[in-house]
Amino acid sequence: MEMDADAFEKLVVDELDRLPDDMVDGLDNVVFVVEDRPEDGSLDLLGLYDGLALTERGGYGMGELPDRIVIYREPHLTECESDEELRDEVHTTLVHEIAHFYGIDDDQLHELGWA
């Protein structure tokens, strides 16, 4: 599947806007970033939460750099064959990475069907 960076970023923003308010309202000091690929160049990773989960923020306070949720364009395009499948996968990736912000680990995500 092919999609340029601008169109993919718009799709990510659209999917982020569709998430339930109670999921995104609690996001504090988090930025969403779209990148082509992970630093190692692999196509295996769809997204990444880079930060400190809420459950681990004992001394977290003012002046902290924002946590980042990174969505990788090329791995998504490699994984998906249609626009609908791409939207679903981006949605799932956003939920997965936001869950890490809230301290939900991969085992819990598997139990919930999101990993």
TIVEXTI-676947 format. One record per residue (C-alpha): x, y, z; residue number from 1; chain; residue in one letter. Coordinates in Angstrom, 3 decimals. Example, Ala and Ser with C-alpha at 12.3 -4.5 7.8 and 13.67 -1.06 7.14 Angstrom:
{site {12.300,-4.500,7.800},1,A,A}
{site {13.670,-1.060,7.140},2,A,S}
END
This chain:
{site {0.000,0.000,0.000},1,A,M}
{site {1.178,3.544,-0.695},2,A,E}
{site {0.332,6.828,1.036},3,A,M}
{site {2.402,9.979,1.341},4,A,D}
{site {3.444,11.358,4.706},5,A,A}
{site {0.871,14.185,4.757},6,A,D}
{site {-2.070,11.883,3.997},7,A,A}
{site {-0.900,9.360,6.594},8,A,F}
{site {-0.524,12.052,9.246},9,A,E}
{site {-4.061,13.265,8.480},10,A,K}
{site {-5.341,9.695,8.884},11,A,L}
{site {-3.581,9.428,12.270},12,A,V}
{site {-5.113,12.731,13.425},13,A,V}
{site {-8.565,11.589,12.244},14,A,D}
{site {-8.231,8.323,14.167},15,A,E}
{site {-6.979,10.147,17.246},16,A,L}
{site {-10.043,12.418,17.063},17,A,D}
{site {-12.285,9.332,16.971},18,A,R}
{site {-10.954,7.897,20.225},19,A,L}
{site {-13.240,8.179,23.265},20,A,P}
{site {-12.828,11.361,25.296},21,A,D}
{site {-12.185,9.423,28.505},22,A,D}
{site {-9.184,7.765,26.819},23,A,M}
{site {-7.515,10.965,25.619},24,A,V}
{site {-8.612,13.511,28.236},25,A,D}
{site {-6.148,12.080,30.755},26,A,G}
{site {-3.154,12.405,28.439},27,A,L}
{site {-0.885,14.915,30.124},28,A,D}
{site {2.331,16.223,28.589},29,A,N}
{site {2.174,13.814,25.622},30,A,V}
{site {2.849,14.586,21.971},31,A,V}
{site {1.923,12.421,18.998},32,A,F}
{site {4.534,12.088,16.275},33,A,V}
{site {4.447,10.383,12.879},34,A,V}
{site {7.747,9.027,11.571},35,A,E}
{site {8.526,6.931,8.522},36,A,D}
{site {10.343,4.078,10.328},37,A,R}
{site {11.930,3.222,13.658},38,A,P}
{site {15.566,4.279,14.048},39,A,E}
{site {16.801,0.760,13.275},40,A,D}
{site {15.010,0.887,9.906},41,A,G}
{site {12.875,-2.159,10.628},42,A,S}
{site {9.295,-2.597,9.504},43,A,L}
{site {8.297,-4.671,12.557},44,A,D}
{site {7.277,-1.876,14.914},45,A,L}
{site {4.022,0.004,14.277},46,A,L}
{site {4.231,2.413,17.194},47,A,G}
{site {6.166,3.343,20.293},48,A,L}
{site {5.418,4.961,23.634},49,A,Y}
{site {8.517,6.895,24.706},50,A,D}
{site {8.021,8.178,28.207},51,A,G}
{site {7.172,7.455,31.794},52,A,L}
{site {3.818,5.761,32.445},53,A,A}
{site {1.372,7.447,34.814},54,A,L}
{site {1.821,4.563,37.234},55,A,T}
{site {5.546,5.393,37.519},56,A,E}
{site {5.389,9.197,37.792},57,A,R}
{site {6.068,9.706,41.482},58,A,G}
{site {8.416,12.681,41.065},59,A,G}
{site {7.091,13.843,37.712},60,A,Y}
{site {6.400,17.559,37.544},61,A,G}
{site {6.772,20.890,35.823},62,A,M}
{site {9.479,21.287,33.237},63,A,G}
{site {9.508,17.661,32.119},64,A,E}
{site {9.920,17.009,28.410},65,A,L}
{site {6.725,15.606,26.937},66,A,P}
{site {6.281,11.885,26.497},67,A,D}
{site {5.990,10.839,22.862},68,A,R}
{site {3.695,8.440,21.108},69,A,I}
{site {5.252,7.645,17.757},70,A,V}
{site {3.267,6.112,14.906},71,A,I}
{site {5.382,4.636,12.100},72,A,Y}
{site {4.069,5.131,8.572},73,A,R}
{site {6.014,2.605,6.488},74,A,E}
{site {5.422,-0.410,8.767},75,A,P}
{site {1.686,0.351,8.715},76,A,H}
{site {1.672,0.606,4.929},77,A,L}
{site {3.595,-2.670,4.640},78,A,T}
{site {1.179,-4.414,7.014},79,A,E}
{site {-2.076,-3.222,5.430},80,A,C}
{site {-3.690,-3.837,2.055},81,A,E}
{site {-6.627,-1.389,2.112},82,A,S}
{site {-7.582,2.012,3.511},83,A,D}
{site {-10.043,0.387,5.904},84,A,E}
{site {-7.429,-2.060,7.191},85,A,E}
{site {-4.965,0.830,7.587},86,A,L}
{site {-7.473,2.867,9.615},87,A,R}
{site {-8.170,-0.118,11.857},88,A,D}
{site {-4.465,-0.787,12.395},89,A,E}
{site {-3.676,2.871,13.161},90,A,V}
{site {-6.603,2.924,15.612},91,A,H}
{site {-5.333,-0.224,17.337},92,A,T}
{site {-1.777,1.157,17.469},93,A,T}
{site {-2.966,4.432,19.019},94,A,L}
{site {-4.966,2.581,21.675},95,A,V}
{site {-2.004,0.280,22.345},96,A,H}
{site {0.476,3.131,22.834},97,A,E}
{site {-1.959,5.236,24.880},98,A,I}
{site {-2.480,2.190,27.103},99,A,A}
{site {1.266,2.175,27.813},100,A,H}
{site {0.944,5.813,28.925},101,A,F}
{site {-1.648,4.658,31.477},102,A,Y}
{site {0.664,1.870,32.670},103,A,G}
{site {-1.049,-1.043,30.941},104,A,I}
{site {1.626,-3.528,29.877},105,A,D}
{site {1.721,-5.868,26.865},106,A,D}
{site {0.418,-8.850,28.882},107,A,D}
{site {-2.670,-6.871,29.932},108,A,Q}
{site {-3.090,-5.618,26.352},109,A,L}
{site {-3.034,-9.212,25.081},110,A,H}
{site {-5.717,-10.126,27.614},111,A,E}
{site {-7.813,-7.195,26.392},112,A,L}
{site {-7.221,-8.102,22.723},113,A,G}
{site {-5.206,-4.978,21.850},114,A,W}
{site {-1.801,-6.575,21.288},115,A,A}
END
